[in-house]
Amino acid sequence: MNNYLQQIMTYFRNLALNSVGAERDLYQLIQDGDIDTAIDMMQNRDDEVDNAIKEYNPQTHDVMFRPNKYRKNSNDYITEKLPRSRQRYINEVELFFLLGNPIRWKKENGSDDVFALFKDFIKNNRFDSTMRQAKRLAGAETESAKIYHLYRDDRTGERQVRSRVLARSNGYKLRPLFDQYGNMTAFAYGYKLKESGRTVQHWDIQTPDVLFFCRKGNIGYEVESYPNPTGKINVLYYNQPKAWDGAEPRLKREEILDSKVGDTNNYFADPIAVASADVIQLMADPNKPGKLIQCQGANSKFEYVNPPQSSETREAEKQDLNDSILFDTFTPDFSFDKIKGMGTLSGDAIKNAMILGYIKRDNRKESYEELVDREKNLIISILKYLHPDKVAELDKLEISFEFSEPFTEDKQKTWSAIGKLYADGIVSLEQAVQMLALTDAPEEEVERIRNTGQVFVESEK
């Protein structure tokens, strides 16, 4: 009862503060339980996201709402509604060029043990697959997020971490907050849960210092707060234009054109004949197995109406729409006719043929390189939380990364080139081992190679 009265007092206090325009920062709003006002301070892109989701789903395209044709004294003619899923194709090709192969990690400084710890974390938390999920959703909806949830196992008491990808399409509302320099200062995500037969709104808010968990009660919100053990916002926020941005009118036109062609084909699917009146009167009984049409006069007429032939103008427009949609969205054409002749091309020749995809890849890297770098630093902070005994070693760990080529490289050719560089004295043994990237412990591998070489030399003596 006391808790309920406290919620009522807090609710009316917040109404009074808001009505007089009292200035309160985010932390003060959350502490006062005025969560709706706090959320309103943050970035809201729901309209853009909803529009992107509508365009991404073929069943909600405008062509699906073409009106049927009214026919007097007959049922309405059901018009063809033929949407396409080009948005998905464009988005998947964009994803393939950026993250078709896993990101490559390279240790620049620090011990091999903590680097192996980093690589194990990447593997166990499915970094590559969750990164692809987040990128696919961002390309389809213009935004998504990946959250790292830190907790203690109730049975063992051990520190644990779990990652999850959030997006509007899987039930989450995303609300980032940025300062004037573009730095994210807070992040909230809203979701609804079924509790005791009713749906309850939740908002989880993360700041570098405090984690807030807000649950909407009968009046106002109940707020729980906990110190943030990493000192960082444990969320990666992905934001980009729609993968098909700029091609929307042509995408709609293509679907309308296809649907109208379908209407024409349907109209002429059953034979249509033109006959003069005297022929119609003398036509054979349609129930008889044999049919005879008799023309008596010089002006008697009976002929079938053929469908209009496919015009060159229409075919040219369809081809232009296909080419321009792909070109305007920097999307290579992976149709069978286009790729069947690429089997004999070298890697450089394929790259030149797919230059549009590489241009778009470099454009997207401007945003995603920063996000991957931030996630790398966040993972190191999480590892400090999970392994407090290795904080000093993790502080010295320096890691670089690069996006892999989308097309499979000729590894034998690469290895031979690196081996020649080492043999010619252009690179050191340490550098050659790092360039090969065949081991997670390059220092141990270098030492093993040197010891093996020393044994071989002594045996020769």
Secondary structure by P-SEA (a helix, b strand, c coil): caaaaaaaaaaaaaaaaaaacccccaaaaaaacaaaaaaaacccaaaaaaaaaaaaccccccccccbbbbbccccccbbbbbbbaaaaaaaaaaaaaaccccbbbbbccccaaaaaaaaaaaaaaaaaaaaaaaaaaaaaccccbbbbbbbbcccccccbbbbbbbccccbbbbbbbbcccccccbbbbbbccccccbbbbbbbbbcccbbbbbbbcccbbbbbbbccccccccbbbbbbccccccaaaaaaaaaaaaaaaaaaaaaaccbbbbbcaaaaaacccccccbbbbbbcccccbbbbbbcccccaaaaaaaaaaaaaaaaaacccccccccccccccccaaaaaaaaaaaaaaaaaaaacaaaaaaaaaaaaaaaaaaacccaaaaaaabbbbbbbccccccaaaaaaaaaaaaaaaccccaaaaaaaacccccaaaaaaaaaaaaaaaaaaac
